[in-house]
Amino acid sequence: MEGYSAEDSYRNVQVTYSVEEPLAIELSSPEDRTEPMESPVIVSGKVSDPAAKVTANGAETDAASDGAFSADVELSEGENTIEIIAIVEGKEPAARTITVNYKSSH
């Protein structure tokens, strides 16, 4: 081939990319479908990004440096849905929903 050299067939190409892990919530307590004995109930767990702002039924809290969070959520008599949302700028929000059945001792 005219005008072709072996050097033309080798090119250094460097590709750099990063994979963003999706934001995730790991819930410690309360467990889904349990019957808490007290209100408010402490909702606690960990988020995968410590920069997350976490809300539990509107109660806001910041995650600790290890991602741990906790928030007090008031319960009504009977079935309660608790929605936990974690938000970090630049990432898709993460959400978990659990249901607990509160029976007051009164």
C-alpha positions as CSV (number, residue, x, y, z in Angstrom):
1,M,0.0,0.0,0.0
2,E,1.3,3.3,-0.9
3,G,1.7,5.9,1.9
4,Y,1.0,3.4,4.6
5,S,3.5,2.5,7.4
6,A,3.4,0.2,10.4
7,E,3.3,3.2,12.7
8,D,-0.1,4.2,11.4
9,S,-1.6,0.9,12.6
10,Y,-0.8,1.6,16.2
11,R,-2.4,4.4,18.2
12,N,-2.4,5.1,21.9
13,V,-5.9,5.5,23.0
14,Q,-6.7,6.1,26.7
15,V,-10.3,5.9,27.8
16,T,-11.3,7.0,31.3
17,Y,-14.7,6.5,32.7
18,S,-16.3,6.3,36.1
19,V,-19.3,4.3,37.1
20,E,-21.7,6.1,39.4
21,E,-23.2,3.7,41.9
22,P,-26.9,4.4,42.3
23,L,-28.0,5.9,45.6
24,A,-29.3,3.2,47.9
25,I,-31.0,3.0,51.3
26,E,-30.5,0.1,53.7
27,L,-33.2,0.3,56.4
28,S,-32.3,-1.0,59.9
29,S,-35.5,-0.3,61.8
30,P,-38.4,-0.5,62.0
31,E,-38.9,-3.6,59.9
32,D,-41.7,-3.7,57.4
33,R,-45.0,-5.1,58.7
34,T,-44.0,-4.8,62.3
35,E,-46.1,-3.5,65.2
36,P,-44.2,-0.7,67.1
37,M,-45.1,-0.3,70.7
38,E,-44.3,3.5,70.8
39,S,-44.8,6.6,68.8
40,P,-42.8,8.3,67.6
41,V,-40.8,5.4,66.1
42,I,-37.1,5.9,65.3
43,V,-36.5,5.2,61.6
44,S,-32.8,4.3,61.1
45,G,-30.5,2.9,58.5
46,K,-27.7,3.7,56.1
47,V,-27.5,5.4,52.7
48,S,-24.8,4.6,50.2
49,D,-23.6,8.3,49.9
50,P,-23.0,10.2,53.2
51,A,-23.7,13.5,51.4
52,A,-27.4,12.4,51.2
53,K,-30.3,14.4,52.7
54,V,-32.7,11.9,54.1
55,T,-36.4,12.4,54.9
56,A,-38.7,9.9,56.6
57,N,-42.4,11.0,56.2
58,G,-41.1,14.6,55.9
59,A,-38.8,14.5,59.0
60,E,-35.4,15.6,57.6
61,T,-32.0,14.5,58.6
62,D,-28.5,14.4,57.3
63,A,-26.5,11.2,56.9
64,A,-23.4,10.8,59.1
65,S,-20.0,10.4,57.6
66,D,-20.6,6.6,57.4
67,G,-24.0,7.1,55.8
68,A,-26.0,6.3,59.0
69,F,-29.2,8.2,59.6
70,S,-32.1,8.3,62.0
71,A,-35.3,10.2,62.2
72,D,-38.3,10.2,64.5
73,V,-41.7,9.6,62.8
74,E,-45.0,10.1,64.6
75,L,-47.4,7.3,64.1
76,S,-51.2,7.2,64.1
77,E,-53.3,4.4,65.6
78,G,-53.5,1.6,63.0
79,E,-51.6,1.1,59.7
80,N,-48.9,3.7,58.9
81,T,-46.9,4.0,55.7
82,I,-43.4,5.4,56.2
83,E,-41.6,6.7,53.1
84,I,-37.9,7.2,53.3
85,I,-36.3,9.3,50.6
86,A,-32.6,10.0,50.1
87,I,-31.4,12.8,47.8
88,V,-28.0,13.8,46.6
89,E,-27.4,16.4,44.0
90,G,-26.5,14.9,40.6
91,K,-27.9,11.4,41.4
92,E,-31.3,9.8,41.1
93,P,-33.2,9.9,44.4
94,A,-33.6,6.6,46.3
95,A,-36.8,5.7,48.1
96,R,-38.0,2.9,50.4
97,T,-41.5,2.5,51.7
98,I,-42.5,0.3,54.7
99,T,-45.8,-0.2,56.5
100,V,-46.1,-0.6,60.3
101,N,-49.2,-1.2,62.4
102,Y,-49.2,1.0,65.6
103,K,-51.5,0.0,68.5
104,S,-51.2,2.4,71.4
105,S,-51.5,1.0,74.9
106,H,-54.1,3.6,75.9
